[in-house]
Amino acid sequence: MPKNKIVLAYSGGLDTSVILKWLKETYDAEIIAFTADIGQKEELDGLEEKALSTGASKVYIDDLREEFARDFIYPMFQSGALYEGQYLLGTSIARPLIAKRMVDIARAEGAIAIAHGATGKGNDQVRFELTAAALAPELEVIAPWRLEAFREEFPGRAEMIAYAEKHGIPVQASASKPYSMDRNLLHISFESGMLEDPWFDASHTDNEEMYVLSVSPERAPDEAEYIELEFSAGDCVAVNGVEMDPLGVMEKLNELGGKHGVGRVDMVENRFVGMKSRGVYETPGGTILFAAHRRMESLTMDREVMSLRDSLITRYSTLVYNGFWFAPERLALQALVTESQKNVTGTVRIKLYKGNVIAAGVKSPVSLYNPEIATMEADATQAYNQSDAAGFIRLNALRLKVSSGVEQNDKGKDKDKVLQAQN
């Protein structure tokens, strides 16, 4: 009888390497290792050989970078999504793409389950499994860290390292980097280890070796650099006059932002599962794109449309963070976002300087800004009569006057009661 197949999200690190071997032995199954290339760079070197030597029957390493930029990063940035006012959702937005491809592979290979190495305390378990539920509810999901048998066998990293050594699994586990790191095209995140102390200063130049995509603002060039981003219907399509696809844009902006120390964030955030966690993020290209996109919208987007879209930012961001990318409510919100972006077209000029993204100019063929109307000088267009503002103010003040009258009346009644009591 052929063995059952399980598709494992595999990174090649200590956890997923041990999990690969453990799944194969525990379930007596064929393990198909899957790694999504979403911009990890050198982290992908040697993964196929390592997975096969660890016991995988087959390995997929799929280049999903263009799909990631085009179908996930760009639509999310059109929404203005920013989780808890700081986080550009770099890890969150990658998980539904990874899970989507896992489902595709599982179906193509006739697998009965998919598996992941996310812990039972984090957000990623939710993101992987909600995506699977939306796209392939028939598939079983195996999460070893939530299984008592697995936790009993591996109560800590020492036991995992010993297991890897016993089975000849090469791992790089060291105290020299006492934190975990997750990298993709949009960002790098750092957490755990010394970062679990929120008083630890991750910005100090003594900790510069932790960072990968950017220099510290202190070590950034002393001269500012100007760049221009061209937008069409809400998407950046060119940088400094050179047309680029979404992948090219992200790679170029990462290079420019990293050079100038742009995009470092250190925050304590609220996980979906109920606890707070401290994360440090590098998002150089995303930070530039976010600022430039907002600047482009300021010139071309109708006020009430922007207000409506902005009122949904918290909802949209939370849906992405919590793993509901393929939920019907996110898809409905995306339709509104797409409609709001149809005239977000033009060019934004940005100045990069020591960690700062500074607005330096914006223009558009569909600009809603009319200097002849907005001018403080005489309005040659006669489009705005300043005398009309008096009636406008009176109408808007009416409810405030009525409310104030009621409050004054109540205070007068209270005063009368006090005087009567004194008498």
N, C-alpha and C positions, 0 to 999 in steps of 0.2 A: 504494500500500500504506500502511495506517495505521502510524504510528510506534509503537514499543514505549513503555510507560509505566513510570516509576519514581516511587515515593513517597518523598519526602525529609523526614526530621525536620528542621524548619526553625525557627530561633530568630530570624533576622533579623540576627544578629551578623556579624562579618567572615568567619568561617570558613564558615558555612552559606550566606551570600550568594555567596561565591566558588564554593563547591561546586555550588550550584544552576546557575550559568552554566556551569561546567566540565563538569558531567554532561551538560547539554543539548548542548554542542558535541562532547564526546568520544564520547558514545553515540548522538548524533543521535536523541534520545528526547524524549517529552513528560515534563516534570517536574511532578509534582503535589506542591505544598508542603503540609506538615501541621504545624500548631502546636497542641499540647495546652494549653488553659488550665487549669493546675493551681494557679493562684494567683500568677502573676507580676505582676499588677496593671498598672501603666503600661507595662511592658515590651512589652505586646501592642499598644500604640497604633501605628497605621499599618502594621502588618505585612502585611496583605493587599495594599495598594497597592504596597508595596515588593517583595513576592514576584512580583507580576504584572509590574511594571516590570523586574524582573531576568530574567524569562523563564519564569516558571511558567505553565503552561497552565490551572491550576486551583489554588485555595487552600482548605484546610480549616482553620478555627480553631474547635475543639470545646471547649465548656465541660465539663470532666471533673472539676471540683472536688468535687462531691457524691459521685461514684463514688470518687474518690481518698480522701476522708475515710472513707466508709462501708465500702468493700470492700478497702482497702489499709492505711490508717493504723490504723483501729480494730482489725482482726484482729491486726495486728503488735503493737500495744500490749498486747493481751490476753496475748501470749506473754511479755511482759517483756523483749523484745529490746533489747540494748544491746551494740553492737559494740566489742570491746576495752575494755569497762568505761566508755566515755564517749560514743560516737557513737550518736545516736538514728536513724540510717539515713535521714535526710531525702532525700538524692539517690537512694540505693539503691532505696528503695521506690517512687519515682516512675517509674523506667525501665520496669518491666514493664507498667505501665498505658499509657505512651506507645507502647511496641512493640506491645501488644495492639491498640490503636486503629489503628496503622499497618497491621497485618495486615488488619484489617477493611476499611480503605479500599482497600488493594491488591486485595483480592478483589472488592470492589464495582466498582472501576474497571477490572478486568482487567489489572492491572499485572504485569509479570514479575519485578520486584525492588523491594526497599526499600533506602534508603540513609541513612546517618547521618554526622555530622561528628565522631564520637569519635576520639581519637587512638589510635595503636597501643600507647601506654604506659599507658593508663588502664583503669579498671574498666568504664566505660559501654559500650565496644564489646562486652564479654562479656555484659553484662546485656541489651542490645538483641538480640544474636544468639542467646543461649540461649532467650529468649522466642520469637523467631521460629522457632527449631528445634522448640520444644515445640508451638507453635500452627499453624505453616504451613511444614512442612519443604520444601514444593515451591518456595517463594519463594527467589530469589537475594538475597543481601545484599551491597551494595556499600559498602565502607569506604575512601573515597579516601585517607585518611591512611596506609593500609597499602599503597597502590599506588606502586610506584617512579616511574612516570611523573608522578604528582601531586606527589610529594616533590621530584623533580628540577625541576619547574616552580615549586614554591613552597617553597624551602628555609627561608624565614623570613617574618616578618610584613611586611617591607618589600616583598617581591615580591607578596604578597597585596593590599596596599594599592594598589600600582601597577596591578595587574590590575583591581581594582575601579574605580579612576579611569579607566582606559582604556575600560572597558565602561559607564561612567556609573552604577555601583552606589554609592548613598550609604552610607557606613560611618562609624561613630564610633570611630576608633582613636586613642587618645591616651595620652601618658605620664603624664597626671594621675591615672589609675587603673591603676597597674602591677600588676594582679592580675585574675584571672577570678572571675566571680560566677555562681552558679546559684541561682535562687529558685523556691520553690513554697509551697504552703499550710503545709507542716510546718516548713520552715526556709529559711535562706539559707546557702550555703557560699561560702567564699573560699579561693582557692589561687593558686599561682604568683607570679611577680613577686617583690616584696620578701619575701613569705611563705615563699619557698624557703629562706631562712636561718632555721633553727629558733631562733636567738638573738634574732631580731627580736621586740620586745615589742609584740604586736598589742593588748594590753590598755591600753597607755598612752593617756591622754586626748588626747595629740597626734594619735593615729590615729583619733579618734572619727568622722571624716567617712566612714570605710569602712563603718560599720555602718548598717543600714537599719531593722531591726525593733525594736531595743532601745536604751535609753540605757545609759551605763556605770553600774555600781553607785554610783560616787562622785556621779553627777548624778541619781540616783533620788530620789524623795521621802523626806524625813526621817521621815515617819510611815508605819507599817505599814498594810497593807490586808488585811482578812479577806474570804475568798470561800468559798462552799460549792458543792461539786460533788456531784450526785446520780448514782448508778450503778444500772443494771439489767442483770443477767447479764453484768457485766464491761464494759459500755459506759456512758460518760458521757452522760446524757440531759437534764441541766438544769444551769444555772449560776446561782447566786444566786436559786433558785426559779423561774427562767424556763426552760420546756421549749424545747429546741433540737435540731435535727437535727445529725449529725456535723459538717457544714460550719459551721454556726452556732457550735458549741462551739469548733472550732479557731480561728475568727476572733475570738471573744470572748476566749479564753485568750491568743491572740497579743497582743491589745490590752493585756490586764491584765499579762501577763508582761513585755512590752516596756516598759511604763511603769515597772516596778520593776527593770529591769536583769537580768531572769532569763534564763537559758538560753544564755549564751555559753560555748563550749568551744574550746579551742586544743589540738590534739593532733597527734602524729606517729603515723600508722597504717600498717598493712601492707596494701598493695594485693594483689589476687588474682594479678596478673601477676608478683609477686615482689619489688617494690621498696617502700621506705618513702616516704611522702609526708606533707607537713605541711598540715593543713587547719584553718581557723577557721570555726566554725559559730555561727549564731544560731538557737536553737530555743525561743523563749519559751513558746508554748502547749504544745508537746510536753513540755517539762520539767515544767510544772505537772501535766499529765495523767498523766505517768509516775509522779510522786511520789504523786499522789492515788490512782491506781489501786492502787499497791503498798500504800498505807495501808489501802484498802478490803479488799484481800485479807487483810491481817494479822488482821482481825476475823472474816472470813467463810469463809476457805478452810481446809480440812482440812490438818493438818500434813504428812501423807505425800503427799497430792496436790500440795501446794505444792513439796515436796522433789523429787518426780518431774518436775514442770513446770520447776522451776529447774535441774535437772540437764541440761535440754535447751536452755537459753537460749543457750549458746555455739553449739551446733549450729544452732539456728534463726537466730540473728543472722548467722552465717557464710553460711548458705544465702541469706538476703536480700542481704547485701553482695555475694556472688559472682554473683548473678543467677539463682538457682534458684527463683524465686517459683512458677513453674508446674511444677516438678519433683514427681514423685509423693511423694518423701520429705517435702517441705514441706507438701504437702496432707495427708499422714498425720499429721504433727505438729500441724497446725492442728486436726484433728478432736479430738485429745487436749486441746489448749488450749481449744477451745470447750466441751468437757465439763467442764473444770476451772473454768469461769467461771459455771456455772449459778446459784450462790448468791452471787456477788460483787455484792451489792445493798445499797444504803444511801446514807448521806451522809457526806462528808468535809469537814471545815473546815480551810482552809489559810491561813496568814499569809504574805504577800509583803512582803519587806523587803530592799532594797539587794542584789539578786542572789540572795537566799535564798528557798527554798520550805520553810516551817516547818510541821510538823504541829501542828494546834491543836484536834483533836477528830474523833471518828469514831463513827457509830452505825449500827445495822442491825436490821431486823426479823428477820433470820436470823443474828444474831450467834452465834458459837461461844464467845464470852467470857462466863463465868458468874462474876460478882464474889463470889457466895456460896461458890463452890468455891475461887477464887483468893485469897480474903482471907487475910491473916495473922492475923486474929482467929479466934474459934471458928467451926468449920464447922457451921452449923445443918442443912445438908443431909445430913450423914453420908456424903457421896459419896466422900470421900477420908480414909482412915485413915493418919495419918502413920507409924504403926508399920509399915505395909506397906512403906515405903520401905527398911527395913533389908534385907529379903529381896531386894528389887529390886536394891539396890546389890551385895549379895553375889553374885547371879547374874551381873551385868554385870562384876564384878571377877574372876570365876573364871578367865577366860582370861588376864587380866593377871598373876595370881598364878602360873599355870602357866608362862607365858612367862618371868617373872622368875626362877622356880626353875631353869629350864633355863639361863638366862644365868649365874646364880650358880654352878651346877654346873660350867659350862664354865670360869668364871674360877678355880674351885678346882682343876680339872684342870691349867690353865695354870700355876698357882702351884706345884703339885707338880712339874711338869716343870722349872720354873726351879730349884727347890731340889735336884732330882736332878742337874741339870747342874752346879750349883755344888759339889756333893759329889764 
